[in-house]
Amino acid sequence: GCASCHGPNGHGDGPIGRTINTPPRDFRNAAAFKNGTGADAIARTIAAGIAEGQQMPPFAHLTEQERLSLAHYVISVRNQSPPTKDTL
């Protein structure tokens, strides 16, 4: 699921993510989150997907607990060193 676009470490560099027009989010970049950066907001985004000009499908089939667990993982990645011009 997630890693195919967001990459194994959540840096937005997954094999499918590299082929789509709108790159997937690098979870280290909190400024890129359009629907909120808290666990509940991220879990809602996972459930609903992002339709407007984006290619993230909804993952409504996941339980609320699974979505919250993923949201906490996303937050943990965000707390890593953010990307710099040299790493982009």
SULVEN-V819326 format. One record per pair of residues at least 6 apart in sequence whose ideal C-beta (glycine too) atoms are under 7 Angstrom apart, sorted by the first residue. I is the first residue (numbers start at 1). GAP is how many residues later the second one is. Records with the same first field share a line. If there is no record, write none. Layout:
# SULVEN-V819326
I = GAP, GAP
This chain:
# SULVEN-V819326
2 = 68
3 = 11
4 = 10, 11, 12
5 = 9, 11, 12, 19
6 = 6, 8, 11, 18, 19, 21
7 = 6, 7, 10
9 = 68
10 = 17, 64, 67
11 = 15, 17
12 = 11, 12, 13, 14
14 = 10
17 = 6, 7
20 = 35
22 = 31, 32, 33
25 = 7, 8
26 = 6, 57
27 = 47, 50, 51
28 = 49, 50, 52, 53, 54, 55
29 = 53, 54
30 = 7, 48
35 = 6, 9, 10
39 = 29, 32, 33, 36
42 = 29, 32
43 = 21, 24, 25, 28
46 = 13, 16, 21, 24, 25
47 = 11, 12, 13, 20
48 = 10
49 = 7, 8, 9
50 = 6
